[in-house]
Amino acid sequence: CTQSELDLDTVRTILAEYKIHNADITLRYDATADDLIDVIEGNRVYVPCIYLLNKI
């Protein structure tokens, strides 16, 4: 998949900030820099739905 936001230099810069110097990166969708950082940090969890409760 072609990347509209990320290029090789941007990915290298982000990985260097997290002290990752040797890695194989595979992007299967048009990812943003925030998406890459979220995966590296591992502290984001995306849920497929949102539950709303209304107090009656």
Secondary structure as UniProt FT lines:
FT   HELIX           8..17
FT   TURN            18..19
FT   HELIX           33..41
//
